[in-house]
């Protein structure tokens, strides 16, 4: 396996620039640009970083030094075409190029990756960085150092428990690093299989999205996999108590987005959900929420409900067999709803329920009228390109939920929880 090969290289002194030893197999950086999602470079041997220049060097053994050198320039994150991510240069030196002296030597592998891009949106935090970081480094069990280009202090602070678990070593601000660090193995870039997803067939140790969710729950000290949803645990514990105590209602976290795709009749929705038999915890997500504290609140809930959007990313903190109830906006949004949230939820052994609104439940209906293609022919809008779909269905649209039409969906969820 890959992590074992890395450890063998380190144990055999792969990080030493010993000109008297000729390796049996020539080693050189391999930059793989073939994946449609990401580019990645792997260096085994003498890898040297010049962070301030956004450059990584491979110094071949003397016997392999030739007249030609190789050079690549890649975006060191999981979206290779995202212009917001600056490129890192990877070079293989030739015989005429002098290698810079090491200012520090390290015995563990290193990973160079970017924290900027589309981060600050929780969905992108996980899809673009944290899940790819898990895929790329989890099998190393903390024995790797992170060299972060375009480091975001807020990201380090917000996800510090995850980052500290994946690496036991101090994070290096790559852009500000004036020294020359030398490593026996170095990777530039993050592996990614799909949006908010893991393909076990391609992942080390066949990691899956279920493994990732359980890993996240363990990091945040949430109850282990064998513990049932809170509704059943509470009623089981109260089996010998009074009748009132035995009938604890299922708890639903109801997320109302702050800007786009928000519930304009939120004050009407809360009592409707309560009347359907749920205890409601209304939430308007804020960026300053502590992940540690918020994870415990989500864990205490049996249902996470919200309109299609980043707030649903909190489903990582739900227990097995909890329900994610996604309200799908108008505009043929079922496909992204399933791809971005529904599919991952099912892979993580959560129960996924989707409610697709009718045209009249969208604020676009009053704004444009029933005969406008935005309402009458969403497919024609999508055919104009993703910017048109984004404008109308992601950005301009809010939701006025028909609580009467929505009631059967709430009943469905309630029955699922009682099974």
N, C-alpha and C positions, 0 to 999 in steps of 0.2 A: 504494500500500500504506500501511497505517496508520503505520508508522514513518517513511515518507517525508513524510507529511502533518505529522507532529509536527515533523520537522526543518525543513520549510518554514515552519511557524508561528514557530519559534524564530528562523530566519534573517530573517524579516520583522519581527522585533521584537515578537512576540506577547506577550512578558513585560513590556513597558513600559506603564505606566499613563499614556499620552499622551492627554490629553483633546482635543487638536486633530485627532486622526486618527479618522475614522469608518470602521469596517470595512465592506467591501462586503457581507459576509454576517454577520448577527447571530450572535454566539457566546454560548452559555450552557451551564451544566453539564447534562449528560444523565445521569440516573440510570436505569439499566435494571434493573427488578426482575422481568423476565419469565422469566428462566431458572430452571428448577426447582432448580438446584444453588447458584447464587451470585447476588449482586447486585453491580453495578459502577457507578461514577460516573466520568465523564470531563469534565475542565474544560480548555478551550483558551482562553487569554487571560490574565487576571490572577487567578491562584489564590493564596490566602494561607492559611497553616496556623497554627492556634492549638493546638499539640499538647497542652498542659496541660489544655485544655478538650475535647480529642478532637473538634475542630471544623475543618472546611475551608470557606473562603469563596470565592465567586466574585464579583469586582467587575466588573460590566459596564461597558463604555464609557458615558460620560455620555449619549450619544444613545440608549442602550438602557435607561437607568434608568427604571423605571416605579413605579407605586404599590404593585404587588404583589411579594412576594418568594416564593421557593420554598424548601422545606426537605425533606430526606430524612434518614433514620437507618438505616444499614445495618451489617451485620457485615462487616468488611473481610477476610474469608478466603473459602475456597472452599466452605464449608458454611453456607448462609444461615440454617438453622434450629438451628444449634448454640449452645445457650444459654451455653456456657463462653466464647464470644467476645463481648466487649463491643462495643457499637455506636459508630460514628463518625457525627457529624452533618455533613451537607453543606448549605450555605446559599447562596442567591443573593440578594445584597443589593438593596434597593430604594432609591428616591430619598431616603427619610427616614433611611436607616441610614448612619452614617459608617463608612468602611473603616479598620481599624487600620493604622497606619504600618508599613511593612516594616522589620524590624531586619536582614534580610539578603536579598539578591537573588541568584538563581541562573539560570544560562543553560541548564540541562538539565532534562528532565522529572523528575517525582518520582512515586513510588508509595507509597501508604499501605497497609500490610497488617499482619495480626496473626500472631504466632508462637506463640500459646498454643493453646487448644482441646484436641485429642486428641494433640498432639505429645508426644514422649518414647517413643512406640512407632514403630519405624523405618518400618513400613508407612504410618502416618499422617504421619510426617515428609515422606515422598515424595508420598503421594497428596493430602494436604491443603495442603502448602506448596510443596515443591520443584518438583514437576511443574507445578502452576498458575503458579508464579513463572517457570518456563521458558517456558510458553505466553505469559504476559503480557509478558515483558521480553526474551527472548532476541534478538529481531529488532533491538533497540536497540543491541546490541553493546557493552554496558557503559555507554552514555551515559544513565544514569538514576540517581537517588539514592533509596535506600530509607529511608522514614520508618516505623519499626516500632512499632506499638502493642503493648502487653503484651510487650515485648522479653524474650526468654529467653536469658540469657548463655550457657548451656550449648549452646543450639542454634547460636548464632553461632560458638562455639568448635568445635563438632563438624563443622559444615558450612562452615567459613570459606572453603575453596577454591572451593566452588560459589558462595557469596555474593559473593566478591571477583571472580569471573569475570563474573557477571551484572551487577555494578555496580562501576565504578572509583572510586566515591566513598564517603566515610565513612558508615556507618550511623548514622542519627539515632534516638535513643530518643524516640519521639513523645510518650509520656506525660509525660516529664520535660522536654520542650522548652518553655522559658518565652518564647522569642522569637516573632516573626512572620516566617515564611519566605515568600518570594514566588517563584513559579515560572511559567514560560510555558505549561506543560502539566502536569496532575496527574491521576493515576488513584487512585481509592479502591477497593480490593478486588482479588481474584484470579480470573481466569477458570479454569474447570474444565470438562472435557468429560464425564468419568466417573471412577469409582474407578480409581486407578492407571492412567490411560489418556489418550491424546491422539487426537483425531479430526483427521486431516490436512486434511479438507475445511474445518474451522473454524479451523485454526491458521495463524498467520502463516507465510508461506513453505512451507506444507504440511508443517510439522514433524510427525514421527511418533515413536512409542515407540522405534523403531530409532535415529532421530536423537538422542533423549535418552540412550539407553544409550551410544552412541558418544561423545556429548558428555561424559558422566560419566567414561568411561574416559580420554578425552583430558585432562580436568582432573586426574585422579589419575596421569597419566603412565604409563598401562598400554599394552601393545603395540597398535599400530593395527589397523584392521579386517582387513587382509590376512593377518595372522598366524594360523596354524591353532591348534587346541586344543593344549594342552601335550603330551598323549600322542603326537600325530602329529608335532609339532615335535621332540620329544626323540628319537623313533625314527628320524625322517628324518636328524637330525644324527648319529646313531650308526650309520648304515647301513654304515660301513666299520669299525666297532669290533667288539668281541668279541660272541659270541652272547648272553651275559648282559646286556650293555649295550643290545643291540638290543631286548630284551624288557622295556622299562620298563612297569610296570603303569599303567593309568589311575588317576588320583588322584581320590578322592571326599572332599569335605568333608561330614561327617556331623554335623548339628546336633541337639543334644538340648536341648529347651526346659527352662527352669528351674522353671516352676510348672505351668501347665496344658498339657494335651496332650503331656506328656513321655513318653519311652520308659522304661517301668519296668524293662524287661529290656535296657537299653542295653549292659551288659557281655556279653550274649549276641549282640547284633546286630553289634558291631564285628568279632569273629572270623568271623561268618557272611559279612559283606561281604568281608573279606580272603580267605576261602576261595573266594569267587566270582571272584577275580582282580583285586581292587582294592587299591591302597594307600589307607589310611584316615587322614584327619585329623579326629579327633573334636573337636568344639567345643561349648562351652556359652557362648552369647553373654553378654557383660557390657556394661553401659552405658558403662563407662570405656574400652572398646576404641578405639584410634585408628583412624579410618576410613582414613587414609592407609596404615597398616601392614596393616590387615585386608584392604583392597582388593587388595593384592599377593598375599596368601595365597589369596584366592578366585580371583584371576586364574590362579594356578598349578594350579588344579584343573580337571578335566574334567567333574565331576559335583558338583552341590550337592543334597544330600538332607536332608529334614527333614519333620516333620509340618506340616500346614497351620498357618501362623502367620508372624509378622513376620520371623523369621530368614531366610525365603526371599527377603525383599526384597534380600538381598545378590546376587541374580541379576544386578543391574545391572553387577557387576564381572566376570561371566563373559565368555568369548570367544564369538564367533559359532560356532554349532553345538555348543556345550557343552550338557550335559543338566541340566535341573532335574527331580529325582525327588521328587515330592510324595506323602507318605503321607496319605491322606484319612481322617479319623476317621469313626466310626460316626454315623449320624443324618441320612442324606440330605444329606451335605455336599459332594456332587460339584459342585453349582451354584456355591456360593461358591468352591470350590477352583479351578474353571475361571475364574470371573469375576475373582477377586482376583489369581491368579498364573498359571494355565495360559494364559489368553488373552493377557495382557501378554507372557509369555515367548515365545509364538509370534510375536507382532508384532515382537519384538526379535530374531528369527531365532535363538532358542534352541530346543532340542528339549525338549518337555514330556512327561514320563511320569508317570502317576498310578497309585498302588496304593491301592485302597479296602479298608479292613480289614473283616473279618467281625465280627459282633456279639461273638463270644467273644474277639476280640482287644481289645475295649474293657473298661476297668475298670468301666464301667457295668453290664456283664453280671453280674458277681459282686455288685455293690452292689444292683441292683434285681431281678435275676432275669429269665429269658427271657420270662415272661408279662407283665411290666410294659410299658405302652405306650412307655416310654423305649426299650425294646429291640424290642418286637414291632410297634409302630406309630409310628415317628418322625414321620410326617406329621401325626398327631393332635397331637403336641407342638408342632410348628411352627404349627399352626392356632390355638394358644392365644395366639400373639403372639411377637414376637421375643425378649422377655425369657425366655420358657420355653426356647426353643431355645438362647439364649445360656447359660442356667444349666446345662443338661445337657450339651450337645454342645461348647460352647466352654470352659466354666469347670470343670465337675466331671470331665470325661473325661480319662483318661490312656490310654496305648496299650501293650499287651503284644504286640509284633509276633511273628507266627508265622513264624519264619525259614525253615521248610520251604515254607510256602505262598508266601513272599516270594521264594524262590530263582529262579523263572522270570522274575520282573521284573528281577532283577539280571542274569540272562543276556541278557535283551532289551536292557538298557542297554549291556552290554558289546559286543554285536553292533553296535549303533548307532554306537558310538565307532570301531569298526574299519572301518566302511563308507567 
